[in-house]
Amino acid sequence: MTVHTTDSLTYRSDVDGLRAFAVIAVIAFHANEQLLSGGFAGVDIFFVISGFLISGQIARDVGKGTFTFSNFYNRRIKRILPVYAVVSLFVSLASLYLLNTNDLVYFTTSLAASWLFASNVFFALLSGGYFDVHVKLFPLLHTWSLGVEEQFYFVFPVLFVVLLRRQRRHALMIACALLIAFVAISQLNSAKPSSYYLLQYRAHELLIGIISFLLTRDAPIRRAAPANVLCAAGLLLMIGSLVLLSPNSVYPGVNSLYPCIGAGLVIYSGHKAKLFHPLLMNRVIVFVGLISYSLYLWHWPVFSLLQYRGIRLSPLVTLAAISAITAMSCISWRVVEKPIRENRRIHFATAVACFFALPACVFLALGAISYESGGLPQRFAPNIRELMSSYSRESTLLRACSQRLTDQSEIGLDSLLQECSFGDGAPKSADVLLFGDSHASHYKPFVDVLARESHRRAVYHVMGTCPPLMASSGTEAAPGSQPQSLCAEHNMNLINLARDFRFVIVAGYWGSVGTNLESGLSQTIDAISAAGAIPVVFRDTPRSDRDLSQCVVYRARGWLPSTTDCNIPYAEVLRKQAAENQVIDRIKAQHPTMIVIDPRTILCNATECLTEIDGLAVFRDSNHINEKAARDMAMRYMAVSGNPLRR
């Protein structure tokens, strides 16, 4: 084992070997999830290493009487921010060229959040989870882990210094008690998409690293035999986790203990486990560990932007991308990361000014300009600019009107009128109710046009992955019974309000429901009719086996040949939606007053369904229409079929 002293810390090459293990797992997972289904747990191993190193650094300095917060944060700033500033600059330049206007706003907002040490909070608020399809193409998605570590650096040093000075003998016991508490908190909240990102649900992983340090200090292993056994157990736990976990696993919670305890065992025993020194301490693996931070920072933007550009990560492309990532990482480590970290002449004030304040101001300004301009549309020709403007989400979809699977709140008529009203604002009461899943949400602008034209006030409430079916639990709900019961409760709350409305409109991603569709939708329509309201059902939008949402703009930008057909064959739409449309037809036959709105009337002809109408893109992703298209479709629908709300 190579041992030398730097910055009052004893260097352990086996820990760099463990870093290499972690970063290789993460890169393999992001290159191809099928290759290593649990590779995302490599980030958890990084957290354990961070907890070990930071607690060791603080304890050694406190023991020598040399600890100061300015020195601690100076080291952290020089370690993390200079190379991240370089990565931020290069990714920003690439994004300014590649990203559409709407996507650039999201990117620059995430960039600004990362320089405010809140990247993880941004992604927790934005997404349905780390494995959400939309989120996967965010170039800075991986910076959520930096947010967790940076927030840890703000909280932990003060608490640990107090613990070392006042309760040094009980530090290990206190750390173990906190570990149990935070594991429980993480497990109890593991169904929440936000639990993947936030510090309070990851704190136990950092605590395992702290406990590893305290054990190394208070009860060090002195013989190779027990060290070999513990190191083998740790490696088995980590490898098993990387192979057996998957994006469908409940995570973090208890499942995150396996890779983290494995990493803790390797840290505790690795320096004495001579049997595994060739694996953990050979020059190649140690060098990969040394550049692991740069590898981590560069790899995801490269993968993400390649896929955004429509380049599939085939084995050959992946190999070329990893080669480029490795080269960039070596350069940034040698030119930026290593010399700045080792430069003792850079003091705290200089580090804050040069490596935080200056780049933060630049990237926050970029975020503000991008947000105010709507994604810097001046980058594109007018026709492409107009096309891109249609890739939008409904900006007026309020949080109070969009319940999540982990929320639990009662929905009342007064709150709907106050918070979730749309259509014609003149009437004091609403006589139109819209509810359902995200497909009800994308039809809201359509209904808004109908309601305004018929001088009706409407209210809405939606819940993602929760189709508007009685006896439905949602087909895409997070694991566990609570989200399922919340979906059923959400639907019942709204159906119970049906008596207060003339029209109750339901829409859903019917193709995701399966065999429960007919019974669930029949009961919903029965209940609406029994309440004296007129039920209105939207058929689903056309969908394809391929995601054609970006095809139109890619073709306009020259990324696809001008002859590329971006439309959906009508025969494919009929085939994919035959079962759900037959269900709706049978229910309509039983309820003559039921109104059915069919978007195919506008989007489809005898041969194909359009994804662009008069320079306006229809879809914003694989199965959701955008706001502009929804409004345009409503106008066209009324011209062809009249306004169904004029009854």
Phi, psi and omega per residue, in radians:
M1 nan 2.337 3.082
T2 -1.437 2.204 -3.141
V3 -2.289 2.223 2.970
H4 -2.625 2.881 -3.069
T5 -1.817 2.294 3.078
T6 -2.592 2.291 -3.127
D7 0.957 0.677 3.103
S8 1.137 0.314 3.132
L9 -2.080 2.490 3.047
T10 -1.473 2.085 -3.107
Y11 -1.304 2.349 3.088
R12 -2.151 1.932 -3.106
S13 -1.156 -0.444 3.117
D14 -1.163 -0.498 3.081
V15 -1.220 -0.653 3.022
D16 -1.144 -0.596 3.035
G17 -1.081 -0.678 3.091
L18 -1.181 -0.657 3.050
R19 -1.016 -0.760 3.131
A20 -1.059 -0.765 3.107
F21 -0.972 -0.781 -3.093
A22 -1.187 -0.821 -3.059
V23 -1.231 -0.598 3.086
I24 -1.111 -0.698 3.118
A25 -1.093 -0.778 -3.122
V26 -1.123 -0.798 -3.121
I27 -1.131 -0.712 3.113
A28 -1.073 -0.737 3.135
F29 -1.122 -0.779 -3.108
H30 -1.254 -0.463 3.083
A31 -1.255 -0.668 -3.123
N32 -2.859 1.893 -3.087
E33 -1.037 -0.506 -3.140
Q34 -1.263 -0.391 -3.107
L35 -1.198 -0.716 3.137
L36 -2.615 1.569 -2.927
S37 -1.110 -0.428 3.128
G38 -1.870 0.323 -3.083
G39 -1.068 -0.376 3.091
F40 -1.051 -0.370 3.130
A41 -1.225 -0.152 3.026
G42 -1.017 -0.565 3.100
V43 -1.126 -0.639 3.110
D44 -1.110 -0.648 3.087
I45 -1.117 -0.692 3.061
F46 -1.037 -0.707 3.129
F47 -1.089 -0.715 3.114
V48 -1.092 -0.783 3.120
I49 -1.056 -0.735 3.127
S50 -1.081 -0.803 3.111
G51 -1.021 -0.726 3.129
F52 -1.118 -0.883 -3.043
L53 -1.198 -0.743 -3.083
I54 -1.206 -0.748 3.107
S55 -1.121 -0.673 3.108
G56 -1.135 -0.732 3.125
Q57 -1.069 -0.829 -3.129
I58 -1.132 -0.783 -3.091
A59 -1.085 -0.719 -3.132
R60 -1.157 -0.731 3.134
D61 -1.204 -0.669 3.081
V62 -1.120 -0.715 3.126
G63 -1.091 -0.592 3.123
K64 -1.472 -0.197 -3.075
G65 1.358 0.335 -3.090
T66 -1.914 0.055 -3.070
F67 -1.244 2.295 2.948
T68 -2.414 2.588 3.135
F69 -1.165 -0.590 3.127
S70 -1.124 -0.709 3.097
N71 -1.162 -0.706 3.140
F72 -1.068 -0.889 -3.095
Y73 -1.244 -0.495 3.044
N74 -1.063 -0.785 3.112
R75 -1.124 -0.725 -3.131
R76 -1.142 -0.755 3.140
I77 -1.081 -0.826 -3.119
K78 -1.151 -0.491 -3.130
R79 -1.340 -0.695 -2.950
I80 -1.746 -0.800 -2.859
L81 -1.446 -0.647 -3.084
P82 -1.017 -0.867 -3.122
V83 -1.228 -0.545 3.079
Y84 -1.174 -0.587 3.069
A85 -1.087 -0.709 3.116
V86 -1.131 -0.817 3.117
V87 -1.071 -0.750 3.133
S88 -1.034 -0.710 -3.135
L89 -1.132 -0.874 -3.102
F90 -1.142 -0.715 -3.141
V91 -1.193 -0.624 3.093
S92 -1.107 -0.770 3.126
L93 -1.093 -0.774 3.114
A94 -1.116 -0.685 -3.116
S95 -1.214 -0.619 3.089
L96 -1.070 -0.548 3.095
Y97 -1.433 -0.742 -2.947
L98 -1.570 -0.705 -2.899
L99 -1.383 2.438 2.997
N100 -1.150 2.901 -3.023
T101 -1.004 -0.857 -3.104
N102 -1.103 -0.711 -3.124
D103 -1.234 -0.544 3.107
L104 -1.167 -0.632 3.095
V105 -1.058 -0.795 3.112
Y106 -1.099 -0.733 -3.131
F107 -1.100 -0.900 -3.070
T108 -1.168 -0.510 3.051
T109 -1.190 -0.735 3.087
S110 -1.152 -0.600 3.083
L111 -1.108 -0.826 3.111
A112 -1.081 -0.733 3.127
A113 -1.077 -0.653 -3.122
S114 -1.156 -0.566 3.118
W115 -1.468 -0.085 2.973
L116 -1.811 0.240 3.111
F117 1.068 0.592 -3.073
A118 -2.344 0.457 -3.131
S119 -1.031 -0.728 -3.129
N120 -1.125 -0.633 3.107
V121 -1.161 -0.725 3.117
F122 -1.014 -0.868 -3.101
F123 -1.231 -0.531 3.079
A124 -1.134 -0.691 -3.137
L125 -1.315 -0.528 -3.002
L126 -1.426 -0.726 -2.810
S127 -1.922 3.023 3.015
G128 -1.595 0.199 3.137
G129 2.308 2.889 -3.065
Y130 -1.073 -0.531 -3.061
F131 -1.691 0.164 3.100
D132 -1.102 2.378 -3.036
V133 -1.057 -0.773 -3.106
H134 -1.088 -0.740 -3.073
V135 -1.195 -0.493 -3.035
K136 -1.044 -0.377 -3.124
L137 -1.681 0.177 3.070
F138 -1.325 2.111 -3.053
P139 -1.078 -0.409 -3.115
L140 -1.964 0.393 3.119
L141 -0.960 -0.680 -3.053
H142 -1.177 -0.243 -3.122
T143 -1.293 -0.061 3.054
W144 -0.994 -0.625 -3.110
S145 -1.214 -0.547 3.051
L146 -1.139 -0.674 3.095
G147 -1.047 -0.746 3.116
V148 -1.064 -0.843 -3.110
E149 -1.125 -0.754 -3.101
E150 -1.130 -0.694 3.081
Q151 -1.155 -0.626 3.051
F152 -1.051 -0.700 -3.141
Y153 -1.165 -0.498 3.119
F154 -1.308 -0.597 -3.018
V155 -1.629 -0.782 -2.899
F156 -1.212 -0.815 -3.026
P157 -0.946 -0.760 -3.123
V158 -1.080 -0.811 -3.111
L159 -1.144 -0.696 -3.077
F160 -1.255 -0.648 3.088
V161 -1.098 -0.783 3.103
V162 -1.075 -0.735 3.141
L163 -1.093 -0.762 -3.114
L164 -1.177 -0.585 -3.067
R165 -1.479 -0.473 -3.044
R166 -1.988 -0.466 -3.077
Q167 -2.349 0.746 -3.042
R168 -1.023 -0.698 -3.098
R169 -1.201 -0.458 -3.092
H170 -1.822 0.175 -3.047
A171 -1.027 -0.768 -3.101
L172 -1.134 -0.760 3.139
M173 -1.111 -0.739 3.129
I174 -1.131 -0.727 3.130
A175 -1.101 -0.692 3.119
C176 -1.161 -0.685 3.105
A177 -1.122 -0.747 3.101
L178 -1.123 -0.640 3.113
L179 -1.033 -0.828 -3.141
I180 -1.067 -0.745 -3.113
A181 -1.112 -0.799 -3.083
F182 -1.291 -0.522 3.019
V183 -1.098 -0.745 3.126
A184 -1.097 -0.768 3.120
I185 -1.061 -0.768 -3.130
S186 -1.126 -0.775 -3.120
Q187 -1.148 -0.749 -3.109
L188 -1.149 -0.407 -3.106
N189 -1.945 0.231 -3.034
S190 -1.181 -0.303 3.104
A191 -1.333 -0.305 3.134
K192 -1.317 2.272 3.053
P193 -0.975 -0.589 -3.111
S194 -1.196 -0.323 -3.083
S195 -1.137 -0.384 3.130
Y196 -1.173 -0.518 -2.932
Y197 -1.780 -0.446 -2.854
L198 -1.636 2.588 -3.032
L199 -1.007 -0.736 -3.053
Q200 -1.113 -0.385 3.118
Y201 -1.693 -0.016 3.093
R202 -2.063 -0.071 -3.041
A203 -1.041 -0.584 -3.109
H204 -1.130 -0.480 3.137
E205 -1.231 -0.733 3.062
L206 -1.165 -0.628 3.115
L207 -1.133 -0.583 3.085
I208 -1.111 -0.660 3.052
G209 -1.129 -0.696 3.109
I210 -1.120 -0.754 3.115
I211 -1.114 -0.637 3.084
S212 -1.056 -0.727 3.086
F213 -1.137 -0.795 -3.102
L214 -1.091 -0.655 3.080
L215 -1.169 -0.723 3.114
T216 -1.077 -0.634 3.136
R217 -1.326 -0.784 -2.990
D218 -1.613 -0.481 -3.112
A219 -2.458 1.121 -3.063
P220 -1.174 2.571 3.040
I221 -1.404 2.316 -3.075
R222 -1.986 -0.228 -3.108
R223 -2.089 2.626 -3.052
A224 -1.232 -0.618 -3.026
A225 -1.061 -0.986 3.113
P226 -1.119 -0.560 3.106
A227 -1.102 -0.710 3.125
N228 -1.098 -0.720 -3.139
V229 -1.122 -0.825 -3.120
L230 -1.149 -0.694 3.132
C231 -1.142 -0.710 3.100
A232 -1.090 -0.753 3.121
A233 -1.093 -0.726 3.127
G234 -1.109 -0.775 3.124
L235 -1.115 -0.693 3.113
L236 -1.112 -0.724 3.106
L237 -1.086 -0.768 -3.129
M238 -1.173 -0.856 -3.115
I239 -1.098 -0.745 3.092
G240 -1.037 -0.716 3.124
S241 -1.118 -0.769 -3.108
L242 -1.136 -0.527 -3.102
V243 -1.533 -0.711 -2.976
L244 -1.606 -0.504 3.087
L245 -1.248 2.802 3.110
S246 -2.663 2.957 3.088
P247 -1.023 -0.319 3.107
N248 -1.481 -0.138 -3.138
S249 -1.221 2.549 3.013
V250 -1.175 2.135 -2.982
Y251 -2.696 2.470 0.120
P252 -1.359 -1.369 3.093
G253 0.974 -2.615 -3.081
V254 -1.089 -0.614 -3.113
N255 -1.065 -0.463 3.135
S256 -1.329 -0.222 3.123
L257 -1.173 -0.571 -3.038
Y258 -1.100 -0.950 3.100
P259 -1.173 -0.553 -3.091
C260 -1.271 -0.767 3.078
I261 -1.120 -0.676 3.075
G262 -1.026 -0.800 3.111
A263 -1.106 -0.710 3.114
G264 -1.071 -0.703 3.115
L265 -1.142 -0.706 3.120
V266 -1.138 -0.741 3.113
I267 -1.096 -0.761 -3.102
Y268 -1.124 -0.606 -2.986
S269 -1.991 -0.258 -2.934
G270 -1.019 -0.656 -3.086
H271 -1.203 -0.336 3.114
K272 -1.866 -0.155 -3.081
A273 -1.453 1.411 -3.023
K274 -1.071 -0.492 3.140
L275 -1.062 -0.513 -3.060
F276 -1.853 0.105 3.107
H277 -1.053 -0.699 3.096
P278 -1.069 -0.506 3.128
L279 -1.393 -0.777 -3.008
L280 -1.605 -0.320 -2.987
M281 -2.160 0.180 3.078
N282 -1.228 2.748 -2.969
R283 -1.071 -0.675 -3.097
V284 -1.144 -0.860 -3.080
I285 -1.182 -0.616 3.110
V286 -1.174 -0.676 3.113
F287 -1.146 -0.702 3.067
V288 -1.043 -0.684 3.080
G289 -1.121 -0.674 3.140
L290 -1.111 -0.647 -3.134
I291 -1.696 0.223 -3.025
S292 -1.083 -0.626 3.137
Y293 -1.135 -0.787 3.084
S294 -1.118 -0.715 3.086
L295 -1.021 -0.771 -3.119
Y296 -1.111 -0.756 -3.103
L297 -1.165 -0.680 -3.052
W298 -1.439 -0.550 -2.889
H299 -1.148 -0.774 -3.025
W300 -1.228 -0.751 3.075
P301 -0.995 -0.662 3.126
V302 -1.133 -0.890 3.121
F303 -1.038 -0.792 -3.064
S304 -1.113 -0.836 -3.078
L305 -1.249 -0.553 3.036
L306 -1.074 -0.812 -3.135
Q307 -1.187 -0.629 3.083
Y308 -1.071 -0.666 3.132
R309 -1.257 -0.082 3.120
G310 1.553 0.249 3.141
I311 -1.640 2.017 -3.118
R312 -1.254 2.462 3.136
L313 -1.412 1.244 3.041
S314 -1.228 2.902 3.123
P315 -0.942 -0.722 -3.121
L316 -1.205 -0.765 3.112
V317 -1.124 -0.713 3.134
T318 -1.096 -0.754 3.117
L319 -1.074 -0.776 3.121
A320 -1.124 -0.720 -3.136
A321 -1.127 -0.759 3.136
I322 -1.144 -0.625 3.080
S323 -1.097 -0.774 3.122
A324 -1.153 -0.719 3.111
I325 -1.060 -0.760 3.136
T326 -1.110 -0.753 3.131
A327 -1.102 -0.801 3.127
M328 -1.107 -0.644 -3.140
S329 -1.185 -0.727 3.101
C330 -1.074 -0.754 -3.121
I331 -1.159 -0.835 -3.104
S332 -1.160 -0.591 3.084
W333 -1.171 -0.790 -3.082
R334 -1.263 -0.692 -3.004
V335 -1.590 -0.586 -3.034
V336 -1.983 -1.049 -2.955
E337 -1.101 -0.956 -3.039
K338 -1.170 -0.898 -3.102
P339 -1.107 -0.649 3.141
I340 -1.233 -0.735 -3.135
R341 -1.087 -0.614 -3.061
E342 -1.583 -0.060 -3.106
N343 -1.434 1.870 -3.093
R344 -1.369 -0.168 -3.124
R345 -1.436 -0.199 3.095
I346 -1.513 1.915 -3.101
H347 -1.643 3.076 -2.980
F348 -0.986 -0.885 -3.083
A349 -1.068 -0.725 3.127
T350 -1.135 -0.747 3.141
A351 -1.089 -0.757 3.133
V352 -1.087 -0.790 -3.086
A353 -1.174 -0.830 -3.004
C354 -1.442 -0.671 -2.983
F355 -1.810 -0.205 3.053
F356 -2.087 -1.092 -2.988
A357 -1.047 -0.827 -3.092
L358 -1.134 -0.971 3.123
P359 -1.128 -0.599 3.125
A360 -1.078 -0.749 3.117
C361 -1.088 -0.728 -3.141
V362 -1.094 -0.842 -3.045
F363 -1.343 -0.523 3.030
L364 -1.186 -0.670 3.091
A365 -1.119 -0.732 3.089
L366 -1.056 -0.739 3.116
G367 -1.085 -0.744 -3.132
A368 -1.155 -0.759 3.138
I369 -1.122 -0.762 3.134
S370 -1.092 -0.763 -3.114
Y371 -1.139 -0.808 -3.089
E372 -1.174 -0.583 -3.098
S373 -1.551 -0.121 -3.100
G374 1.334 0.642 3.072
G375 1.599 0.483 3.105
L376 0.856 1.063 -3.093
P377 -1.126 -0.297 3.137
Q378 -1.082 -0.200 3.107
R379 -1.181 -0.295 -2.966
F380 -2.133 2.788 3.054
A381 -1.145 2.703 -3.054
P382 -0.956 -0.705 -3.108
N383 -1.172 -0.688 3.112
I384 -1.243 -0.632 3.117
R385 -1.058 -0.766 3.134
E386 -1.145 -0.700 3.130
L387 -1.112 -0.774 -3.125
M388 -1.145 -0.532 -3.098
S389 -1.124 -0.306 -3.135
S390 -1.461 -0.191 3.104
Y391 -1.471 1.269 -3.016
S392 -2.301 2.666 2.970
R393 -1.690 2.767 -3.089
E394 -1.224 2.019 -3.010
S395 -1.275 -0.290 -3.089
T396 -1.725 0.256 3.137
L397 -1.396 1.667 -3.003
L398 -1.315 2.624 3.126
R399 -1.054 -0.630 -3.124
A400 -1.162 -0.316 -3.077
C401 -1.903 0.145 -3.095
S402 -2.346 1.499 -3.061
Q403 -1.307 2.455 3.081
R404 -1.696 2.871 -3.071
L405 -1.107 -0.361 -3.102
T406 -1.778 0.055 3.069
D407 -1.443 2.767 3.040
Q408 -2.547 1.722 -3.131
S409 -2.613 2.530 -3.136
E410 -1.422 2.466 -3.105
I411 -1.824 2.155 -3.133
G412 -2.081 2.782 -3.120
L413 -1.079 -0.716 -3.120
D414 -1.094 -0.756 -3.137
S415 -1.174 -0.620 3.087
L416 -1.113 -0.772 3.141
L417 -1.133 -0.630 -3.086
Q418 -1.368 -0.722 -2.986
E419 -1.842 -0.489 -2.886
C420 -2.182 0.626 -3.098
S421 -1.628 2.493 3.052
F422 -2.654 -3.043 -3.051
G423 1.426 -2.570 3.139
D424 -1.329 2.117 -3.083
G425 -1.464 -0.098 -3.065
A426 -1.203 -0.829 -3.136
P427 -1.086 2.503 -3.136
K428 -1.308 -0.524 -3.139
S429 -1.996 2.743 3.129
A430 -1.751 2.499 3.072
D431 -2.179 0.253 3.068
V432 -2.287 2.259 3.071
L433 -2.105 2.261 3.059
L434 -2.042 2.244 3.033
F435 -2.609 2.864 -3.123
G436 2.652 -2.704 -3.132
D437 -1.662 -2.687 -3.081
S438 -1.138 -0.366 3.085
H439 -1.319 -0.470 2.956
A440 -1.177 -0.639 3.112
S441 -1.092 -0.758 -3.090
H442 -1.295 -0.273 3.047
Y443 -1.537 -0.096 -3.096
K444 -1.011 -0.805 3.091
P445 -1.065 -0.589 3.069
F446 -1.062 -0.867 -3.135
V447 -1.146 -0.599 3.116
D448 -1.028 -0.751 3.114
V449 -1.108 -0.794 3.124
L450 -1.070 -0.752 -3.084
A451 -1.178 -0.722 3.135
R452 -1.131 -0.743 -3.109
E453 -1.158 -0.548 -3.137
S454 -1.678 0.123 3.112
H455 1.004 0.777 3.096
R456 -2.041 2.516 3.030
R457 -1.639 2.404 -3.095
A458 -2.197 2.769 3.007
V459 -2.298 2.803 -3.105
Y460 -2.564 2.776 2.969
H461 -2.740 2.258 -3.074
V462 -2.226 2.800 3.116
M463 -2.551 2.007 -3.082
G464 -0.980 2.459 3.126
T465 1.007 0.446 3.124
C466 -2.248 1.534 3.141
P467 -1.122 2.646 -2.996
P468 -1.397 1.125 -3.073
L469 -2.102 2.340 2.951
M470 -1.216 2.519 -3.073
A471 1.155 0.370 3.100
S472 -1.844 2.476 3.088
S473 -1.963 0.038 -3.098
G474 1.470 2.293 -3.052
T475 -1.537 -0.258 -3.075
E476 -2.085 0.367 -3.099
A477 -1.173 2.727 3.077
A478 -1.110 2.713 -3.114
P479 -1.027 2.581 3.103
G480 1.901 2.837 -3.022
S481 -1.464 -0.409 -3.051
Q482 -1.097 -0.889 3.116
P483 -1.036 -0.625 3.126
Q484 -1.112 -0.792 -3.134
S485 -1.169 -0.581 3.110
L486 -1.163 -0.650 3.099
C487 -1.103 -0.842 3.124
A488 -1.076 -0.697 3.135
E489 -1.159 -0.712 3.109
H490 -1.025 -0.828 -3.133
N491 -1.113 -0.747 -3.133
M492 -1.133 -0.701 3.118
N493 -0.999 -0.732 -3.094
L494 -1.354 -0.676 3.105
I495 -1.108 -0.601 3.112
N496 -1.158 -0.308 3.105
L497 -1.587 -0.047 -3.029
A498 -1.005 -0.552 -3.092
R499 -1.120 -0.302 -3.110
D500 -1.562 0.033 -3.045
F501 -2.242 2.699 3.045
R502 -1.459 -0.706 3.129
F503 -2.112 2.339 2.997
V504 -2.103 2.015 -3.051
I505 -1.811 2.270 3.103
V506 -2.153 2.522 3.090
A507 -2.597 2.566 -3.115
G508 -2.786 2.917 3.038
Y509 -1.435 1.350 -2.962
W510 -1.041 -0.567 -3.106
G511 -1.164 -0.258 -3.128
S512 -1.579 -0.132 -2.982
V513 -1.425 -0.719 -3.134
G514 1.481 -2.532 -2.992
T515 -1.224 -0.271 -3.137
N516 -1.398 -0.103 -2.996
L517 -1.054 -0.889 -3.012
E518 -1.133 -0.815 -3.123
S519 -1.169 -0.757 -3.104
G520 -1.164 -0.793 -3.128
L521 -1.231 -0.630 3.094
S522 -1.049 -0.777 3.135
Q523 -1.133 -0.668 3.109
T524 -1.089 -0.834 -3.123
I525 -1.156 -0.682 3.082
D526 -1.014 -0.785 -3.090
A527 -1.184 -0.683 3.123
I528 -1.140 -0.788 3.137
S529 -1.121 -0.719 3.140
A530 -1.112 -0.476 3.129
A531 -1.403 -0.092 3.097
G532 1.617 0.108 3.124
A533 -1.666 2.802 3.071
I534 -1.608 2.064 3.138
P535 -1.364 2.417 3.079
V536 -2.192 2.221 -3.110
V537 -2.093 2.236 2.986
F538 -1.520 2.193 2.877
R539 -1.171 2.753 -3.091
D540 -1.337 2.758 3.079
T541 -1.194 2.671 3.085
P542 -1.014 2.521 3.099
R543 -2.458 2.787 -3.049
S544 -2.260 2.890 3.031
D545 -1.209 -0.369 3.124
R546 -1.823 2.634 3.032
D547 -1.503 1.820 -3.095
L548 -1.745 0.176 -3.022
S549 -1.109 -0.601 -3.108
Q550 -1.648 -0.106 -3.036
C551 -0.999 -0.764 -3.059
V552 -1.095 -0.841 -3.097
V553 -1.289 -0.584 3.057
Y554 -1.091 -0.697 3.110
R555 -1.156 -0.717 3.133
A556 -1.142 -0.574 -3.134
R557 -1.472 -0.033 3.136
G558 1.469 0.185 3.116
W559 -1.419 -0.295 3.035
L560 -2.219 2.659 3.107
P561 -1.010 2.567 -3.109
S562 -1.105 -0.325 3.141
T563 -1.544 0.006 -3.109
T564 -1.079 2.273 3.094
D565 -1.554 1.952 -3.111
C566 -1.665 -0.002 -3.109
N567 -1.484 2.877 -3.093
I568 -1.780 2.186 3.088
P569 -0.995 2.304 -3.090
Y570 -1.098 -0.584 3.110
A571 -1.087 -0.624 3.109
E572 -1.176 -0.711 3.113
V573 -1.104 -0.784 3.120
L574 -1.048 -0.736 -3.122
R575 -1.137 -0.812 -3.047
K576 -1.242 -0.522 -3.032
Q577 -1.904 0.163 -3.077
A578 -1.017 -0.860 -3.048
A579 -1.103 -0.828 -3.088
E580 -1.178 -0.643 3.127
N581 -1.240 -0.568 3.053
Q582 -1.144 -0.666 3.074
V583 -1.065 -0.836 -3.137
I584 -1.085 -0.682 3.115
D585 -1.104 -0.733 -3.138
R586 -1.153 -0.696 3.127
I587 -1.189 -0.667 3.097
K588 -1.058 -0.687 3.129
A589 -1.095 -0.520 -3.139
Q590 -1.493 -0.276 -3.085
H591 -2.297 1.469 -3.064
P592 -1.001 -0.483 -3.109
T593 -1.413 -0.201 -3.112
M594 -1.149 2.366 3.117
I595 -1.786 2.335 3.095
V596 -2.027 2.170 3.087
I597 -1.848 2.144 -3.043
D598 -2.003 1.918 -3.138
P599 -1.136 -0.304 3.115
R600 -1.135 -0.392 3.087
T601 -0.978 -0.602 -3.097
I602 -1.706 -0.695 -2.966
L603 -1.525 -0.377 -2.947
C604 -2.097 2.574 2.930
N605 -2.088 -2.830 -3.038
A606 -1.222 -0.305 -3.050
T607 -2.045 -0.490 -3.028
E608 -2.707 2.837 3.028
C609 -1.970 2.279 -2.989
L610 -1.374 2.537 2.984
T611 -1.913 0.013 3.079
E612 -2.563 2.334 3.097
I613 -2.239 1.972 3.090
D614 0.902 0.861 3.100
G615 1.370 0.162 -3.140
L616 -1.987 2.086 3.081
A617 -1.186 2.461 -3.085
V618 -1.553 -0.775 -2.996
F619 -1.810 2.502 3.023
R620 -1.749 -0.264 2.982
D621 -2.691 -2.813 -2.994
S622 -1.146 -0.417 -3.072
N623 -2.515 0.158 3.114
H624 -2.031 2.346 3.031
I625 -1.448 2.709 -3.120
N626 -1.586 2.996 -3.013
E627 -1.112 -0.819 -3.112
K628 -1.085 -0.745 3.134
A629 -1.110 -0.708 -3.130
A630 -1.061 -0.744 3.133
R631 -1.190 -0.738 3.121
D632 -1.106 -0.715 3.122
M633 -1.102 -0.656 3.137
A634 -1.111 -0.752 3.116
M635 -1.094 -0.757 3.138
R636 -1.172 -0.663 3.140
Y637 -1.104 -0.767 3.139
M638 -1.119 -0.620 3.127
A639 -1.144 -0.535 -3.090
V640 -1.623 -0.792 -2.971
S641 -2.036 -0.034 -3.082
G642 1.437 3.068 -3.132
N643 -1.665 1.964 -3.094
P644 -1.164 -0.239 3.120
L645 -1.561 0.071 3.107
R646 -1.637 0.832 3.095
R647 -1.867 nan nan
